Amino acid sequence: MTKRHGYALLAAVIAMIVAISGAIYVGVAADDGTGGTRNATADNRAPRDSAAPASAGTWVGTWSASPAGAEPGTETNGMAGRSLRNVVHTDVGGTEARITLSNLYGQQPLNITHASIAVAAAENDAAAVADTMHRLTFSSSTTVIVPAGAQIMSDAVRVRIPRDSDVLVTTYSPTPSGPVTYHPHARQISYAAQGDRTEDVTATAYTEQTPHWRYLTALDVLSAESVGTVVALGDSITDGITSTEGANHRWTDVLADRLRTAAGSGDLPRYSVVNQGISGNQVLAEGLGRPADNPSGLNRLERDVLGRTNVKAVVIDLGVNDILRNQGEVDPRAVTDGLREMVRRAHARGLRVVGAPLMPFGGHRGYSRSRDAVRRAVNAEIRAGKVYDAVVDFDEALRDPYDPRRLRADYDSGDHLHPSDKGYERMAEVFDLGDLKGAAPAEL
């Protein structure tokens, strides 16, 4: 096959991926204009503490995680008869909150009869601050049925959510629901209890621990601290797979800290940061199944970036798995063309796009000179300004100056691919916060 025919085939493949991604949630109702969808069946009247938004502020994402697949072992019963208490860490605070639940990988309806939100009494703890415990509703109802393949956003509830703190979101389903939609590498311990313990403020019943987030995919707040959301789209490096569990040491956590500290200084943007990293994620290829496990960056862009609340900018760090997870040598142009397509679609929504050259992986089991040559070719296009609006050079910041094919030893987690906590911190430190400012250009 000639190069000319090869690029024509690549263009056709990308076009097909874009078409498929536009139909990820077939049968899901239209967006409500706030980044979520209302698409489920609900019963029962709202309790007294559920109310329409009344406070001043802007709806932004304070936490999010991408649904990545179906949790093994839950194929038949799901989590029937258990209360699932997800522990998530906020970026900015707010006076009201709402959540998004996903049954994307479910094969039958998910019947949620009880859901709650509360501020955690302490970090990495299942106990709640008693006066922050609130029941959640869905279209003014206390129960909701989320169809297979769908998602649902809760009503807003008045509750003061502090910045940089742990929040508990608990759901209870009494009936089997099939595979549980989950995010496997949370780097955060969450909990489960037998029976309906949804509004239990103690941790006594929550004896089961899990390293996953289940069903919960977003927490939004009505905030006076932020005017928009930055989405980080990436693979295991963005997912923070080698960061210290429960310590919030992903590079996105440190970037969020920097933005909060800088808020109001100069003309730097007042943005929150949400993490949409999936370990093993690629620009082009994806897992098996319908919907696909670990969907490609092209496939999930609509869901995980454009579908988030009040998005202003996106940071993309993808491509290394396209090189490492394919047996044959990947054409670097295939990777950069895929990235450009993602940028084009983000621009169509007015988003600014910051991107990162791929970091070195010398010493990793997947390393070869030919694969490193592909990485360097991709990076050359990125650094030449031919892919993104702005570049944050994680590669230059973390590589060993004496052997640029490798991570610097103190930035290396030990597997020669993923950073250490110090490496993640360095990634956030080299980020020029000013690069997040401004609208997308008319043309890249």
N, C-alpha and C positions, 0 to 999 in steps of 0.2 A: 504494500500500500504506500502511495506517495504521501509526502507531508501534506500536500494540498488536500488530498482526499481524507487524510487523517483529521485535519482541522475541521473539515466539513462534517465529518462524523461526530467530532466532539461538540460542535455547535448544535447538532441535532439532539445529542444526549442531554446537553444542558437545557435545551428547550423542553424536552420531555420531563426533566426533573422539575422545572418551574411549573409546568402544567399540573404535575402530580401534587406539588406542594400547595397549589391553590385550592386543592380539594381535600385537605387533610381532615377537616371536620365536616364531611358530607352529612347533611341532615341537621347540622347545628344552626341555631337561629342566628340572625344578624347581630352584630356588635351593638352594644347599647350606647356607644359613643364614649365610653370611659375606659376601654381596654379590656373589658370582660364580656361574657356572654350570658344571657339569661335564657336557659333552654331546658329547664327541668320542671317536673310536676311537683307541686307543693300542696300541703294540707295544714289545717289548724291555724288559729289566730295568733297574731304576734303577742309576745309578752310585753309588759309595761315598759321595760328598759330598751326596747327597740324603737328607733325613731328615725325620721328622715333627716338628712344633713341640715344642720342649722348654724354651724360654726363657720368662721372665715378661714380661708386657706386654699390650698391647691391639692388636688388628689395626685399622689405620686406613689411609686413603688418603694417600699422600705425593705422588702425581702422578696426573693423569688427563687424558684428552682425548676429546672426543666424536667417534665416527665420523660423518663428514659426507657421504660419497658415494664413488663409484668413481673412482679416479685415471685421468684421460684417458691413452690410449695403452697401457693395460694390459689391454685387453678380451680379447685372445687368449691371451697367454702369461703374464700376471701378471708376476712377477719370478723366473721359473724359472731356476735355476742361479746365483742371486746370494745373497750374504749381506747381509741388511739390518740395519744397526746404527743403531738409534734412540738418539738422545741426549736424555735427559730430566733435568729438574732437580728434586731432592727438596725437600720442605718439612721434615718431621721425619725423624729417623733411626730405625734399628731394628736388631735382631739377626737377624731373618729377613726374607725377602722372597718375594713371589709376583707373578705378572703375569697380565693378561688379554689374550688375543688375540681379534680379531674378524674374521670372514669375512662380516659382515653384507651387504655389497654383492657378494660373490662369486656366481658363477653355477654353480660347480662346487666340489667339495671342495678344501680347502687342505691339502696334505700337508707338514707340518713334520717334517723328519727330524733337526733339530739346533737347539737353542736354548740361549742362555747369558745370564748376567747378570754384570756387573762394575762396579766403580767406575772412573770415568774418571781417567786419569793427570793431566789438566789440564782446565780449562774449555774447552768447545767443541773437544774433541779426540776422535778415534776410538781413541786408544791407551788401554789399560787398565792399572790397577795389577795386576801379575801375580798376586799371591797372593789377589786378590779374584775372579778368574775362576772361575765355577761353571757347570756344565752344569745346565740346567733339565729337569725331568721333568713328566709329565702322567699322573696316576693311576699313578705309579711306573714309567712308560715313557718312554723317550728320544725316541720319535716319537709324533706325534699327527695325526689327520685331523680337521680342523674342517669340518663340513658347510656348504654354502652357506646363508647366513642365520643362522649360529650363532656362538657365542663359546665360549671355553674358558679356564678358570683353571688355572694351573700348580700343582704342589705347592709347598709352602713349602721354601725352601732356607736353610740357615744361612750367612748372610753379613752382615757388619757394614756397614750402609748409613749413611753419615754424613748429618747434617742439612745442608740448604742446599748441596748438591753435585750434580755431574753423574754420572749412571749410564748405562751402556751396556747395552741389551737387544738381542740379535742373534738373528735367525732365519734358517734356510736351508730352502728348498723346491726340490727338484730337478726338479719337474714343473710344467707349465703349470697355472695355477689360475684363469684368467679375471681379471675386474676386481679390482684391489687396493683393499681398504677402507682409506681414509686420512683424515687430518685435514690440510687443505691449508695453513692459515696458522699454522704452528707457531711462527714467529719464532725458530726454532732450526734450525741446520744439522745434518742427520743424514747417514749415509753408506751406501754400498753397495760390495761387492767381488764380482768374478767368482769363482765356485767356492765351496766350503764353507770359509769362513774364520771360522767361528762362534766358535772359542776362540782365535783369533789375538790376542795381547795387543798387537801392534804396529799401527800405523796404515798401514803400507806399502801393503797391498793395497787399502785403502779410498780409492780415488781418485775415486769418484763421489760427488757431493754432491747433496742434495735439501733443499728447504725444507718438506718434508712429514714427518709421522709415519705410518708404514705398519703396519697390522695391530694394533699395540700401542695399547691404550686405557686401561690402568690399571697402576699399580705400588702395591702395598700393602706395609706393613711391620708387623712385630710390634714395637711401640714402647713405651718407658717415658716418652716425652716428650709423649704425647697420649692423651686418653681418648675421642676422637671426631673426626669429620670434618665440616667445613663445605663445602658445595658451592655454588659460584658458577655460576648459570645465566644465560646472557646471549647477546648477539650479538657483533658485531665489537669493540665497546668492551670487553667482558669478554675476548674472544679476544686483545685487545691488538694489533690489526692494525697500528697505527702506532707501536708501541713499538720501541726499538732491538733489532735482531736479536741474539740470543745474550746479551743483558744481563739478562734476567729483570726487566724493568721494567713488566710488566703491573700493574694495580692489585691484582690478586689476589696477586701476588708480594710486594708491599709490605705488604698486609694479613697475609700469612703471616709476614713478618718481625716485624711488630708483635706478633702473637700469641705467637710464640716468645720475643720479648724480655720480654713481660709475664707469661709462664707462671710461676705460683707467687706472683704478687703480688696481694694482696687475694683476692677471690673470682672473678677473671676466669677464663673457661674455658680449659682446655688442649686446644685443638683444632688439627688440621691443616686446610689449605685445598686443595681441588682445583678446577681450572678447567674448566667445561663450557660454555665459550662457543663458538658457531659463527657465523662471519661471515655476515651477511645474515639471521640467524634472526628469525622472527616468532612472536608468540603464537599466531596462528590459522592462517595459510596456510603451505604448504610446497611443496617442489619436486616434480618429476615422478618417476615410477617407483614400483616396488614392490620393496623398501621405498623410501620417498620420499627423494630427496636433500634434505639440509638440512631434516629433519623439524621441524614446528612445536614450540613449547614444550609445548603440550598433549600432543602425540604422544610426545615424547621424555622427558617427566617421569619415567615409570616406569623407563626405561632409564638415564638420565643422572643422576638424583637419587636416587630411591628404591632403585635397584639398586646404588648405590655402597656401600662398606664402612663400617659403623658410623656412618651419617650421624646427626648431631644437629641440624643447622640448615641452611637454604638461604637464599642471598641471590639475589634475582631482579632483573635489570635488563633488561627486555624491553619492546618496544612501539614503539620509534621506527621500525623497519622496516615495521610494520603501517601506519604513516602514510606513510612515504616511498616504499614499493614498490608502492603501489596507485594506479592512475590516478584513480579517483574518491575523493571525500572519505569517509574512514572514520568511522563512528559511534564516538565515544569510549566509549560504553557497551559496544560490542562488545569493545573492548580490555580494559576493566576487568572485564567479566564473564568473559572468558577468564582473566585474572589471578586473579580470585576462585576460579574452578574449580581452578586449579593450587594455590592456597592450601588449598582445602578438601581436596584429595587429599593434600597434604603433612601437614595436620593429622590426617588419618585414620591416618597412620603415626607420629604423635606428634612431628612436626618443627616447630620454630619457624621462622617465615618473616620475613625482613627484606627490604624492597623499596625501590626507588629511583624517585623521580620522573624523568621523561625530560629529558635535557639539551638545551639549545637547539641549533639548526642553522641559524641565520640566516647567510646568505652561501653556504650549500651549494647545489649546483645543483638540489636537490629542494625548496628552501624556497619556501613561499608563505604568505601571511597566513592562509589558511584551514587549511592544514596545521598552522601554529603554533597556531591556535586549538584544534585537536583535541588537540595536545600539552598545552596549558594546561588543557584540560578534564579530561584523564586525570590530570594532576598534582594538580588540585584534589581529586579523589576520593582519591588516594593520601595527600595531606597531611591530609585530613580524618579519616584513620584508618579508611577504609571498605574497604581492600584488604588491607593487611599487618598483622602483629603489631607491627612497628616500622619506622621509616622512616630511611634514610640519604639525606640530600638532596644528591646529586651535582650536581643542577641549581643549587641555590643556591651551592654551593661553587665551581663552575667558570664560571658565567656572568659576563659583563661587567657590572659594576654600573651602567655608564652606558648600556648597551644590552642588556637582559636577553634579547633574542632571539638573542644571539651568545655564543660562548665567549670568555672573556677571552683576549687575544692570546697571552700566554705559556703558556696552557693549551691552545692550539689547535695541532694538528699541521700546520695549513696548509690542510686541506680543509674546515674549518668544521663538522666533524661529530665527528671522532675526536680525543681528547686527545693532547697531546705527552707525553713521559716525565714532565715536571713536572706535567702535568695528571693523569696516572695516579697519581702519588705523592700529589697533593692528594686524590684520591678516597679513597685508603686512610687518609690522615691524619684525615679528618672522620668516619670510621667509629667509632661508639661500641662498643667491644668488649663492653661490658656488655649490649648489645642481643642478643647471641648466647646469653645465658644463659636457662635455664628451658625448661620444656616448652611445647608448643602449648596454647593455651586451648581449652576445650571448644567454645566458639563464638567466631567473630570478630565 
